């Protein structure tokens, strides 16, 4: 005997029960007390590795998510300041390394150009990781420069 799909369910009833105890949410999830410090330590390590041109095994997607989490939990201002401080230290070191490198202006300018190219590459990586910060906090906060503009100012 061959039954059509409509005949299979004829006369049957089904119940769909949702147990509310499974879905009883008790507010916003809480973060570990050291969430900001632990997350920043990971980000700082990666930023240093980027500036020092060292390989880092961190997953860029997880780093992006970490930045996003910090922003969502209202820690964006502090994160921006920390990134700025870290970039400032590395850019200062890079610029100091140019001082008295060569008395020949052509050689010196080529060194400055190399330093500039390195900085651009490094900032593209950092901006990629912190894109959520750049697109939310920076755009919503007056007198805060984008990460790219902030680094341009630091290099200047």
N, C-alpha and C positions, 0 to 999 in steps of 0.2 A: 504494500500500500504506500503510495506516495502522497505526502501532504504538502500543501502550499504553505509558505511562511506565515500567512495570515491565519491559517487553520491551526498551526502549532500553538498559538497563544490564545485561541478562542476559549473563553470560559475560565481562564486562569487569572488570578489576581496576584499582584506582587506588592510587597510593602518595601518602602525605602525609609529606613530609620536612621536618623542622625543622632548619635549619642553626644549630647552637649558637653559631657565631661571631657571628651576628646578635644573640644575646641574652646575650652574656657581659658581665654587669655587674660592675664593679669597685668595689663599695661605694657608699656614699652620695655623691650629687653634691656637689661643693664649691662654695662661694659665692665670689664675688669678694672680695678682701680689704677693699674699701671698701663692701661691700653695706649694712652698717648705716648708715654715714654718708650715703651717697647716698639711701637710702630715707628716712632721717629728714629730710634736707633737703627732699624732696618733701612729706612729711607736715607739716613745720613751716611750709612755704610755704602750704599749704592751711589749716592751723589759723589762721595770721595773717590770711589772706584772710577766713576765716569771722568772726573777731573784728572785723575792720575793715570788714565788710559789703561786701567787694569781690568781684566775680565771679571765678571761677577755672575754667579750662577742663579741669581734671583729671577723669578718669573715676572716679566714686565706687567702682565695682566694682574698678578697678585699685588704688585706695587701700586698700580693704578687703582685697584679696589681699596687698598689701604688708604690712599689719599682721599678717595671718595668717602670712605667711612669716617675719616677725621673731619671732613667737611660737613657731612650729614649730622654728626654729633657735635656741631658748633665749635670745632677746634681749628677752623680754617685760619683765623687771624694769627694764632700762635704758630701754625704750620708755615704760613707765608713768611713770618719774621725769621723763623729758623732757617728756611731755605735761603732767604736773603742773606743772613749772616754767614751761612756756609759758602754761598757763591762769592760773597765779598772777600772772604779769606782766601779762597782759591784764585780768584781773579787778581787780588793784590799780589799774591805769590808769583803768579805768571808774569805780571807787569814788572815786578822787582827783578825777575830773572833776566829781563831785557836790558836793565840798566848796565851801561858800560860793556855791553857784549862785543861791540865792534866800533872802532872809530870811523870806519867806512860807512857812509850814509846809505849806499845801495845795499850793502849787507844788512845793515840795521833795519832798513825798511822791509827787506825780505823776511827778517826775523819777526817783525811786528805783524806782517801779513800772515805768517805761519801761526803766530799766536792768536790772531783774530779768527782764522779759519778753524783752529782747534776749539776756540771758545764757541763759535757758531755751532759746530758739530755737537759739542757738549751740551749746549743750551737746548738744542733740538731734542736730545735724549731726555733731559730733565723736564722740559716742557711737555713732552709726550707722557711721561710718568705722572706729572702734576696737571694734566690738561683739565681735569674736573675742577681743581682749585682755580685755574686760570679762567675757566668759563662760568664759574658761579661766584665765588667770593670776590674775585678781582672786578668782575663786571658790576657787581651789586654794591661795591664799596667805593666811595668817592676818595680821591687822592691816593689811590693805590694803583701802581703801574702793573701792567702785565709782566709776567716773568721775563719775557723777551726784552721789554723796555727797561725793566729793572736792571738786567745784566748789561744792556747798552749803556745805561747811566753809570754803572759800576766800572765799566771798561773805560769810559770817557775820563 
